Amino acid sequence: MKRADAAGTLRRSAAEFIGTFALVFIGAGACIAHHGHPDDITHVGVALAFGGVVMCMVYGLGHVSGAHINPAVTVAFAAVKGFPLRGVAPYIVAQCAGGFLASAAHLATFGGQATREAGFGATVPVGTSPAAAFGLEFVLAFLLMLVIMGVATDARAPRGVAGLAIGAAVTVDCLAAGKCCGASMNPARSLAPAVFAGGPALDHLWLYMCAPPLGAVAAALLYRWVQGPRTAPAEPKAASPAAR
């Protein structure tokens, strides 16, 4: 039984690794491409890239691992007992490892000069203070997690809409604040690009590590309250991720 549990954890963690790799490779890759070709890959294009890859991963891997692809989502589900505590560490390790592989792939495919000039698609405050960026990231992650709770954990939600709703939430969050704070909503999305880029990205990494989990946990707790008597299954139907 224990061997079967370990094998299941490994398979689910592998799905999280793949999903987060896809998120960072496509999303941060769009940021790198946007830096080199701003007229072709617009801000709207970057937002659609993040939202689209999230949608694809929810539909492609949600039935395997829940498609959290975001440590903030994993922590939030655990906080409301929608995800086992023993699974938190394996998921977060897998998610961060997927992000690092994606940034390494950017270095290999885009080349050192292009990726460094674009900061590996790292998230940093732009035209706003770190405190304001922290507040933005909190609110963006809160709204994303609220949508995830509604469509992925509540039996009253229409079936099959999770990917569309969560992908749309990521897209609109990116459109609203991507130019101000990077609209990360996801520590794994910000960690690897910051480590590879160094400099200001590392200086501001703390806010992308802290604000999204806090916002996601707050949203999960609030949704459990407004949800009323539980109508949700024991574990998420196809929980997702996020973001930019």
Backbone as CSV, one residue per row, in Angstrom:
resi,resn,N_x,N_y,N_z,CA_x,CA_y,CA_z,C_x,C_y,C_z
1,MET,0.833,-1.203,0.000,0.000,0.000,0.000,0.867,1.252,0.000
2,LYS,1.884,1.247,0.856,2.769,2.396,0.913,3.505,2.574,-0.405
3,ARG,3.877,1.457,-1.030,4.555,1.545,-2.316,3.621,2.125,-3.366
4,ALA,2.353,1.726,-3.320,1.366,2.257,-4.264,1.158,3.753,-4.038
5,ASP,1.108,4.167,-2.760,0.956,5.591,-2.460,2.139,6.385,-2.995
6,ALA,3.343,5.847,-2.813,4.540,6.539,-3.291,4.532,6.654,-4.804
7,ALA,4.094,5.597,-5.480,4.034,5.631,-6.940,3.009,6.661,-7.415
8,GLY,1.876,6.725,-6.712,0.861,7.704,-7.073,1.347,9.129,-6.867
9,THR,2.039,9.358,-5.753,2.593,10.688,-5.491,3.604,11.068,-6.562
10,LEU,4.421,10.113,-6.961,5.421,10.368,-7.995,4.760,10.736,-9.312
11,ARG,3.707,10.011,-9.692,3.020,10.297,-10.951,2.371,11.682,-10.917
12,ARG,1.719,11.987,-9.807,1.064,13.302,-9.703,2.092,14.430,-9.687
13,SER,3.192,14.208,-8.991,4.245,15.227,-8.960,4.870,15.410,-10.336
14,ALA,5.004,14.320,-11.079,5.528,14.423,-12.443,4.595,15.265,-13.308
15,ALA,3.289,15.098,-13.115,2.325,15.910,-13.867,2.467,17.383,-13.500
16,GLU,2.693,17.661,-12.218,2.904,19.048,-11.790,4.191,19.621,-12.379
17,PHE,5.221,18.794,-12.452,6.485,19.208,-13.064,6.265,19.593,-14.520
18,ILE,5.584,18.742,-15.251,5.333,18.998,-16.675,4.457,20.233,-16.851
19,GLY,3.405,20.332,-16.047,2.496,21.469,-16.174,3.166,22.794,-15.885
20,THR,4.017,22.836,-14.844,4.695,24.082,-14.514,5.777,24.404,-15.532
21,PHE,6.440,23.372,-16.044,7.386,23.597,-17.135,6.680,24.274,-18.304
22,ALA,5.528,23.748,-18.685,4.781,24.322,-19.805,4.383,25.767,-19.515
23,LEU,3.921,26.021,-18.300,3.501,27.374,-17.926,4.643,28.374,-18.061
24,VAL,5.796,28.040,-17.493,6.930,28.969,-17.529,7.543,29.033,-18.929
25,PHE,7.624,27.891,-19.588,8.218,27.886,-20.932,7.388,28.729,-21.892
26,ILE,6.079,28.558,-21.880,5.215,29.307,-22.793,5.036,30.749,-22.308
27,GLY,4.691,30.922,-21.032,4.389,32.255,-20.522,5.599,33.175,-20.471
28,ALA,6.638,32.736,-19.755,7.849,33.560,-19.687,8.517,33.643,-21.053
29,GLY,8.363,32.593,-21.856,8.888,32.637,-23.218,8.214,33.723,-24.034
30,ALA,6.917,33.905,-23.823,6.210,34.990,-24.510,6.732,36.347,-24.053
31,CYS,7.097,36.451,-22.763,7.681,37.708,-22.263,9.015,37.992,-22.945
32,ILE,9.826,36.951,-23.103,11.127,37.119,-23.770,10.926,37.522,-25.230
33,ALA,9.993,36.854,-25.888,9.706,37.194,-27.288,9.149,38.605,-27.404
34,HIS,8.322,39.002,-26.449,7.750,40.349,-26.447,8.844,41.401,-26.313
35,HIS,9.861,41.106,-25.524,10.962,42.054,-25.352,11.691,42.292,-26.677
36,GLY,11.869,41.234,-27.446,12.558,41.367,-28.723,11.678,41.838,-29.860
37,HIS,10.381,41.566,-29.770,9.443,41.922,-30.852,8.164,42.507,-30.242
38,PRO,8.269,43.683,-29.646,7.120,44.248,-28.924,5.903,44.527,-29.796
39,ASP,6.118,44.763,-31.079,4.981,45.053,-31.956,4.259,43.785,-32.410
40,ASP,4.975,42.678,-32.410,4.372,41.414,-32.827,3.770,40.674,-31.633
41,ILE,4.545,40.543,-30.562,4.075,39.879,-29.339,3.711,40.974,-28.350
42,THR,2.477,41.417,-28.397,2.043,42.542,-27.572,1.784,42.102,-26.135
43,HIS,1.468,43.085,-25.290,1.089,42.764,-23.911,-0.134,41.854,-23.890
44,VAL,-1.062,42.111,-24.785,-2.251,41.248,-24.889,-1.831,39.828,-25.278
45,GLY,-0.871,39.728,-26.182,-0.386,38.416,-26.591,0.245,37.652,-25.447
46,VAL,1.000,38.352,-24.622,1.623,37.705,-23.458,0.543,37.202,-22.504
47,ALA,-0.462,38.031,-22.243,-1.549,37.634,-21.353,-2.286,36.403,-21.896
48,LEU,-2.517,36.389,-23.197,-3.197,35.240,-23.806,-2.325,33.983,-23.747
49,ALA,-1.012,34.160,-23.854,-0.114,33.013,-23.759,-0.203,32.374,-22.379
50,PHE,-0.186,33.205,-21.339,-0.293,32.666,-19.980,-1.656,32.017,-19.745
51,GLY,-2.709,32.727,-20.086,-4.042,32.169,-19.882,-4.281,30.920,-20.704
52,GLY,-3.776,30.914,-21.940,-3.978,29.756,-22.812,-3.247,28.518,-22.330
53,VAL,-2.005,28.688,-21.877,-1.264,27.507,-21.423,-1.846,26.973,-20.125
54,VAL,-2.327,27.859,-19.274,-2.984,27.405,-18.045,-4.230,26.589,-18.383
55,MET,-5.045,27.110,-19.310,-6.238,26.384,-19.727,-5.873,25.002,-20.262
56,CYS,-4.866,24.935,-21.107,-4.464,23.658,-21.694,-3.997,22.667,-20.629
57,MET,-3.232,23.149,-19.659,-2.732,22.255,-18.617,-3.835,21.781,-17.686
58,VAL,-4.820,22.628,-17.426,-5.952,22.196,-16.591,-6.695,21.057,-17.280
59,TYR,-6.961,21.216,-18.576,-7.665,20.161,-19.297,-6.778,18.941,-19.544
60,GLY,-5.486,19.178,-19.752,-4.596,18.062,-20.064,-4.156,17.264,-18.856
61,LEU,-3.986,17.931,-17.702,-3.417,17.258,-16.529,-4.282,17.347,-15.276
62,GLY,-5.377,18.075,-15.363,-6.221,18.236,-14.180,-6.707,16.929,-13.599
63,HIS,-7.021,15.958,-14.448,-7.521,14.675,-13.976,-6.417,13.796,-13.394
64,VAL,-5.155,14.206,-13.593,-4.034,13.438,-13.046,-3.606,13.984,-11.692
65,SER,-3.338,15.290,-11.638,-2.783,15.878,-10.417,-3.612,17.024,-9.853
66,GLY,-4.671,17.420,-10.552,-5.392,18.620,-10.170,-4.879,19.845,-10.888
67,ALA,-3.724,19.728,-11.560,-3.119,20.833,-12.313,-3.030,22.106,-11.476
68,HIS,-2.451,21.978,-10.292,-2.202,23.179,-9.490,-1.197,24.072,-10.212
69,ILE,-0.095,23.488,-10.639,1.062,24.149,-11.276,1.385,25.504,-10.654
70,ASN,1.218,25.577,-9.348,1.405,26.825,-8.614,1.467,26.504,-7.124
71,PRO,2.600,26.764,-6.471,2.683,26.487,-5.031,1.624,27.212,-4.208
72,ALA,1.237,28.418,-4.648,0.215,29.155,-3.906,-1.109,28.406,-3.899
73,VAL,-1.455,27.780,-5.013,-2.690,27.003,-5.103,-2.602,25.754,-4.224
74,THR,-1.471,25.090,-4.271,-1.284,23.889,-3.451,-1.410,24.219,-1.972
75,VAL,-0.755,25.278,-1.534,-0.811,25.684,-0.127,-2.237,26.076,0.261
76,ALA,-2.938,26.774,-0.621,-4.299,27.208,-0.327,-5.237,26.014,-0.185
77,PHE,-5.121,25.035,-1.078,-5.952,23.835,-0.949,-5.660,23.097,0.354
78,ALA,-4.389,23.019,0.713,-4.026,22.351,1.963,-4.598,23.101,3.164
79,ALA,-4.640,24.421,3.078,-5.132,25.234,4.190,-6.608,24.991,4.477
80,VAL,-7.374,24.610,3.449,-8.804,24.343,3.651,-9.095,22.845,3.608
81,LYS,-8.042,22.050,3.803,-8.165,20.590,3.858,-8.728,19.996,2.573
82,GLY,-8.415,20.652,1.446,-8.805,20.127,0.150,-7.670,19.395,-0.533
83,PHE,-6.530,19.300,0.154,-5.366,18.623,-0.391,-4.553,18.111,0.785
84,PRO,-4.060,16.857,0.723,-3.341,16.289,1.875,-2.012,16.992,2.144
85,LEU,-1.722,17.219,3.407,-0.480,17.900,3.779,0.748,17.146,3.294
86,ARG,0.672,15.818,3.273,1.834,15.034,2.852,2.177,15.248,1.380
87,GLY,1.242,15.774,0.618,1.494,15.995,-0.801,2.025,17.377,-1.119
88,VAL,2.043,18.282,-0.129,2.417,19.673,-0.398,3.874,19.790,-0.841
89,ALA,4.780,19.213,-0.061,6.215,19.344,-0.390,6.560,18.730,-1.748
90,PRO,6.107,17.487,-2.048,6.417,16.936,-3.377,5.887,17.794,-4.519
91,TYR,4.694,18.349,-4.359,4.133,19.194,-5.406,4.973,20.457,-5.601
92,ILE,5.324,21.119,-4.495,6.070,22.378,-4.612,7.451,22.140,-5.208
93,VAL,8.114,21.073,-4.785,9.427,20.749,-5.355,9.298,20.501,-6.856
94,ALA,8.284,19.740,-7.248,8.090,19.435,-8.671,7.771,20.698,-9.464
95,GLN,6.936,21.568,-8.915,6.569,22.799,-9.608,7.785,23.701,-9.814
96,CYS,8.577,23.869,-8.769,9.763,24.726,-8.885,10.790,24.119,-9.833
97,ALA,10.938,22.803,-9.788,11.877,22.141,-10.704,11.439,22.315,-12.149
98,GLY,10.140,22.227,-12.410,9.638,22.455,-13.763,9.933,23.863,-14.241
99,GLY,9.807,24.845,-13.341,10.117,26.215,-13.694,11.585,26.402,-14.034
100,PHE,12.470,25.747,-13.261,13.901,25.866,-13.533,14.275,25.234,-14.875
101,LEU,13.667,24.101,-15.180,13.953,23.481,-16.467,13.493,24.382,-17.608
102,ALA,12.364,25.050,-17.428,11.857,25.944,-18.465,12.804,27.118,-18.695
103,SER,13.320,27.715,-17.620,14.262,28.828,-17.785,15.568,28.367,-18.416
104,ALA,16.001,27.159,-18.052,17.198,26.604,-18.695,16.945,26.381,-20.182
105,ALA,15.737,25.935,-20.514,15.385,25.741,-21.925,15.359,27.065,-22.671
106,HIS,14.913,28.134,-22.003,14.941,29.460,-22.639,16.371,29.880,-22.947
107,LEU,17.269,29.614,-22.015,18.670,29.967,-22.232,19.231,29.220,-23.438
108,ALA,18.828,27.953,-23.580,19.335,27.136,-24.683,18.702,27.514,-26.017
109,THR,17.442,27.903,-26.003,16.731,28.146,-27.264,16.804,29.592,-27.728
110,PHE,16.600,30.552,-26.820,16.652,31.959,-27.198,18.089,32.478,-27.252
111,GLY,18.968,31.839,-26.505,20.355,32.306,-26.451,20.592,33.195,-25.254
112,GLY,21.832,33.270,-24.815,22.164,34.005,-23.607,21.863,35.488,-23.678
113,GLN,22.206,36.128,-24.791,22.014,37.572,-24.883,20.544,37.953,-24.855
114,ALA,19.738,37.261,-25.637,18.309,37.587,-25.705,17.624,37.372,-24.370
115,THR,17.926,36.257,-23.711,17.260,35.967,-22.444,17.700,36.932,-21.353
116,ARG,18.986,37.293,-21.350,19.460,38.227,-20.321,18.899,39.625,-20.537
117,GLU,18.822,40.044,-21.802,18.236,41.359,-22.089,16.766,41.404,-21.667
118,ALA,16.080,40.285,-21.797,14.672,40.214,-21.416,14.491,39.805,-19.969
119,GLY,15.599,39.620,-19.247,15.508,39.236,-17.842,14.861,37.888,-17.627
120,PHE,14.966,36.999,-18.615,14.374,35.662,-18.549,12.859,35.710,-18.297
121,GLY,12.252,36.842,-18.622,10.812,36.976,-18.380,10.471,37.096,-16.917
122,ALA,11.422,37.566,-16.103,11.209,37.665,-14.653,10.152,38.715,-14.331
123,THR,9.523,38.576,-13.182,8.527,39.531,-12.717,9.184,40.527,-11.766
124,VAL,9.015,41.808,-12.057,9.541,42.886,-11.216,8.527,44.024,-11.206
125,PRO,8.495,44.798,-10.138,7.622,45.980,-10.125,8.087,46.990,-11.175
126,VAL,7.146,47.530,-11.930,7.464,48.511,-12.970,6.604,49.752,-12.735
127,GLY,7.258,50.855,-12.418,6.518,52.092,-12.208,5.672,52.086,-10.958
128,THR,5.974,51.193,-10.038,5.229,51.126,-8.789,6.165,50.672,-7.686
129,SER,5.798,50.882,-6.451,6.647,50.524,-5.323,6.524,49.034,-5.015
130,PRO,7.511,48.464,-4.317,7.386,47.065,-3.903,6.140,46.813,-3.064
131,ALA,5.775,47.754,-2.215,4.579,47.581,-1.388,3.321,47.521,-2.253
132,ALA,3.259,48.410,-3.258,2.103,48.396,-4.159,2.076,47.113,-4.973
133,ALA,3.244,46.652,-5.427,3.318,45.396,-6.177,2.884,44.230,-5.307
134,PHE,3.261,44.249,-4.044,2.833,43.202,-3.113,1.307,43.181,-3.014
135,GLY,0.716,44.365,-2.863,-0.738,44.438,-2.787,-1.412,43.943,-4.052
136,LEU,-0.858,44.301,-5.198,-1.419,43.841,-6.468,-1.348,42.323,-6.583
137,GLU,-0.193,41.763,-6.244,-0.037,40.310,-6.332,-0.987,39.594,-5.377
138,PHE,-1.195,40.154,-4.203,-2.144,39.574,-3.258,-3.541,39.536,-3.854
139,VAL,-3.969,40.663,-4.409,-5.327,40.751,-4.968,-5.473,39.839,-6.184
140,LEU,-4.493,39.824,-7.071,-4.569,38.994,-8.269,-4.644,37.514,-7.911
141,ALA,-3.797,37.086,-6.970,-3.832,35.681,-6.548,-5.139,35.364,-5.833
142,PHE,-5.648,36.316,-5.073,-6.933,36.136,-4.388,-8.040,35.879,-5.397
143,LEU,-8.111,36.718,-6.419,-9.169,36.573,-7.421,-9.023,35.272,-8.203
144,LEU,-7.787,34.921,-8.548,-7.557,33.669,-9.269,-7.994,32.478,-8.431
145,MET,-7.603,32.466,-7.168,-7.945,31.326,-6.310,-9.445,31.259,-6.054
146,LEU,-10.095,32.403,-5.990,-11.544,32.413,-5.807,-12.231,31.711,-6.974
147,VAL,-11.761,31.985,-8.183,-12.306,31.318,-9.367,-12.008,29.814,-9.310
148,ILE,-10.774,29.459,-8.937,-10.407,28.043,-8.850,-11.301,27.321,-7.858
149,MET,-11.508,27.911,-6.705,-12.374,27.277,-5.702,-13.783,27.084,-6.246
150,GLY,-14.287,28.095,-6.958,-15.653,28.017,-7.450,-15.862,26.955,-8.508
151,VAL,-14.930,26.843,-9.449,-15.153,25.932,-10.572,-14.522,24.555,-10.374
152,ALA,-13.579,24.446,-9.439,-12.851,23.180,-9.305,-13.190,22.400,-8.050
153,THR,-13.861,23.021,-7.091,-14.132,22.302,-5.836,-15.606,22.249,-5.469
154,ASP,-16.432,23.018,-6.158,-17.848,23.095,-5.796,-18.673,22.253,-6.762
155,ALA,-19.394,21.307,-6.222,-20.187,20.392,-7.054,-21.284,21.113,-7.820
156,ARG,-21.622,22.324,-7.414,-22.674,23.071,-8.099,-22.192,23.740,-9.385
157,ALA,-20.881,23.813,-9.569,-20.341,24.458,-10.772,-20.613,23.600,-12.003
158,PRO,-20.859,24.219,-13.156,-21.069,23.443,-14.382,-19.839,22.592,-14.698
159,ARG,-20.060,21.403,-15.176,-18.951,20.515,-15.498,-18.230,20.989,-16.759
160,GLY,-16.915,20.825,-16.748,-16.129,21.107,-17.938,-15.704,22.541,-18.138
161,VAL,-16.051,23.436,-17.199,-15.722,24.847,-17.403,-14.432,25.265,-16.699
162,ALA,-13.851,24.371,-15.896,-12.714,24.769,-15.057,-11.576,25.377,-15.879
163,GLY,-11.172,24.698,-16.932,-10.053,25.184,-17.727,-10.317,26.552,-18.323
164,LEU,-11.508,26.735,-18.894,-11.850,28.021,-19.502,-11.879,29.131,-18.469
165,ALA,-12.521,28.866,-17.324,-12.666,29.899,-16.300,-11.327,30.274,-15.686
166,ILE,-10.511,29.275,-15.374,-9.225,29.550,-14.743,-8.281,30.228,-15.733
167,GLY,-8.264,29.746,-16.972,-7.439,30.400,-17.987,-7.861,31.838,-18.220
168,ALA,-9.169,32.084,-18.206,-9.656,33.449,-18.381,-9.252,34.331,-17.206
169,ALA,-9.300,33.774,-15.991,-8.898,34.537,-14.805,-7.430,34.935,-14.892
170,VAL,-6.584,34.011,-15.329,-5.160,34.322,-15.495,-4.990,35.429,-16.540
171,THR,-5.698,35.320,-17.640,-5.572,36.302,-18.719,-5.960,37.699,-18.261
172,VAL,-7.112,37.831,-17.617,-7.559,39.172,-17.220,-6.669,39.743,-16.117
173,ASP,-6.162,38.888,-15.231,-5.221,39.368,-14.218,-3.958,39.915,-14.881
174,CYS,-3.465,39.188,-15.882,-2.271,39.640,-16.602,-2.528,40.943,-17.344
175,LEU,-3.705,41.061,-17.964,-4.043,42.287,-18.670,-4.129,43.469,-17.712
176,ALA,-4.679,43.224,-16.532,-4.915,44.306,-15.588,-3.635,44.824,-14.950
177,ALA,-2.697,43.934,-14.626,-1.551,44.373,-13.821,-0.207,43.850,-14.298
178,GLY,-0.179,43.177,-15.435,1.087,42.645,-15.919,2.139,43.709,-16.142
179,LYS,1.700,44.897,-16.552,2.640,45.985,-16.814,3.090,46.694,-15.534
180,CYS,2.444,46.380,-14.421,2.781,47.038,-13.149,3.634,46.153,-12.241
181,CYS,3.205,44.897,-12.069,3.888,44.013,-11.122,4.333,42.701,-11.759
182,GLY,3.984,42.488,-13.019,4.305,41.234,-13.678,3.193,40.216,-13.596
183,ALA,2.210,40.447,-12.693,1.071,39.536,-12.531,1.524,38.091,-12.445
184,SER,2.384,37.808,-11.503,2.899,36.452,-11.348,1.838,35.509,-10.801
185,MET,1.327,35.817,-9.619,0.339,34.983,-8.917,0.890,33.609,-8.587
186,ASN,2.182,33.389,-8.791,2.718,32.031,-8.763,4.207,32.057,-8.403
187,PRO,4.568,31.621,-7.195,5.988,31.619,-6.822,6.872,30.813,-7.767
188,ALA,6.381,29.690,-8.273,7.192,28.868,-9.172,7.415,29.554,-10.509
189,ARG,6.473,30.387,-10.927,6.630,31.121,-12.175,7.718,32.201,-12.048
190,SER,7.834,32.792,-10.843,8.786,33.880,-10.637,10.169,33.416,-10.203
191,LEU,10.242,32.277,-9.529,11.505,31.857,-8.905,12.626,31.631,-9.912
192,ALA,12.424,30.725,-10.864,13.504,30.368,-11.785,13.961,31.553,-12.641
193,PRO,13.052,32.324,-13.270,13.518,33.471,-14.045,14.324,34.464,-13.209
194,ALA,13.926,34.659,-11.945,14.655,35.586,-11.086,16.046,35.074,-10.772
195,VAL,16.157,33.783,-10.490,17.460,33.199,-10.187,18.374,33.281,-11.399
196,PHE,17.842,32.982,-12.579,18.646,33.051,-13.800,19.013,34.494,-14.143
197,ALA,18.088,35.435,-13.925,18.320,36.828,-14.306,19.190,37.561,-13.290
198,GLY,18.979,37.275,-12.002,19.713,37.973,-10.959,19.316,39.441,-10.870
199,GLY,20.127,40.244,-10.200,19.892,41.682,-10.116,18.567,42.052,-9.480
200,PRO,17.839,43.031,-10.072,16.573,43.496,-9.497,15.541,42.380,-9.333
201,ALA,15.559,41.420,-10.235,14.587,40.322,-10.128,14.764,39.558,-8.821
202,LEU,16.005,39.327,-8.426,16.264,38.653,-7.151,15.935,39.556,-5.970
203,ASP,16.196,40.852,-6.121,15.923,41.793,-5.036,14.443,41.830,-4.680
204,HIS,13.598,41.646,-5.688,12.156,41.731,-5.458,11.481,40.357,-5.380
205,LEU,12.261,39.308,-5.403,11.678,37.974,-5.431,10.817,37.690,-4.204
206,TRP,11.198,38.253,-3.067,10.472,37.977,-1.826,8.975,38.255,-1.945
207,LEU,8.624,39.330,-2.664,7.202,39.673,-2.718,6.416,38.678,-3.558
208,TYR,7.069,38.064,-4.558,6.397,37.061,-5.386,6.372,35.695,-4.709
209,MET,7.216,35.522,-3.708,7.180,34.304,-2.905,6.113,34.381,-1.812
210,CYS,5.819,35.587,-1.350,4.930,35.752,-0.196,3.500,36.166,-0.556
211,ALA,3.351,37.158,-1.423,2.022,37.708,-1.686,1.052,36.706,-2.315
212,PRO,1.449,35.943,-3.365,0.483,35.012,-3.959,-0.038,33.938,-2.985
213,PRO,0.820,33.276,-2.189,0.265,32.299,-1.235,-0.692,32.937,-0.230
214,LEU,-0.358,34.132,0.250,-1.242,34.794,1.203,-2.592,35.116,0.568
215,GLY,-2.575,35.637,-0.645,-3.819,35.939,-1.331,-4.635,34.697,-1.636
216,ALA,-3.954,33.628,-2.051,-4.656,32.383,-2.387,-5.283,31.749,-1.151
217,VAL,-4.565,31.736,-0.043,-5.112,31.163,1.196,-6.318,31.975,1.656
218,ALA,-6.219,33.288,1.598,-7.347,34.136,1.992,-8.582,33.846,1.141
219,ALA,-8.386,33.668,-0.161,-9.509,33.378,-1.057,-10.120,32.015,-0.763
220,ALA,-9.274,31.013,-0.520,-9.780,29.673,-0.236,-10.603,29.660,1.040
221,LEU,-10.113,30.350,2.075,-10.846,30.408,3.347,-12.170,31.147,3.173
222,LEU,-12.146,32.244,2.419,-13.379,32.999,2.195,-14.386,32.179,1.408
223,TYR,-13.911,31.468,0.375,-14.850,30.691,-0.429,-15.483,29.573,0.393
224,ARG,-14.702,28.940,1.238,-15.267,27.891,2.094,-16.393,28.455,2.958
225,TRP,-16.249,29.701,3.374,-17.275,30.319,4.203,-18.517,30.655,3.388
226,VAL,-18.335,31.310,2.245,-19.499,31.699,1.439,-20.151,30.482,0.782
227,GLN,-19.394,29.409,0.632,-19.925,28.197,0.019,-21.018,27.570,0.867
228,GLY,-20.920,27.746,2.169,-21.900,27.143,3.061,-21.638,25.663,3.236
229,PRO,-22.688,24.896,3.539,-22.520,23.451,3.735,-21.818,22.820,2.545
230,ARG,-20.849,21.961,2.842,-20.003,21.413,1.792,-20.790,20.662,0.733
231,THR,-20.572,21.075,-0.530,-21.135,20.345,-1.663,-20.012,19.901,-2.573
232,ALA,-18.788,19.945,-2.033,-17.616,19.631,-2.846,-17.136,18.222,-2.592
233,PRO,-16.467,17.609,-3.574,-15.850,16.315,-3.362,-14.681,16.448,-2.404
234,ALA,-14.139,15.321,-1.948,-13.070,15.344,-0.962,-11.827,16.049,-1.480
235,GLU,-11.568,15.928,-2.785,-10.402,16.576,-3.363,-10.834,17.351,-4.605
236,PRO,-10.060,18.349,-5.013,-10.437,19.179,-6.177,-10.679,18.360,-7.428
237,LYS,-11.656,18.794,-8.233,-11.933,18.107,-9.497,-10.810,18.323,-10.496
238,ALA,-10.397,19.536,-10.646,-9.318,19.857,-11.593,-8.760,21.208,-11.222
239,ALA,-8.225,21.281,-10.043,-7.707,22.542,-9.555,-6.618,23.000,-10.477
240,SER,-6.337,24.276,-10.457,-5.318,24.727,-11.360,-4.303,25.580,-10.684
241,PRO,-3.795,26.423,-11.440,-2.587,27.143,-11.264,-2.680,28.622,-11.122
242,ALA,-1.842,29.116,-12.152,-1.776,30.467,-12.502,-0.457,30.972,-12.854
243,ALA,-0.228,31.489,-13.340,0.061,32.637,-13.993,1.310,33.186,-14.465
244,ARG,1.206,34.395,-14.461,2.183,35.063,-15.298,3.509,35.145,-14.595
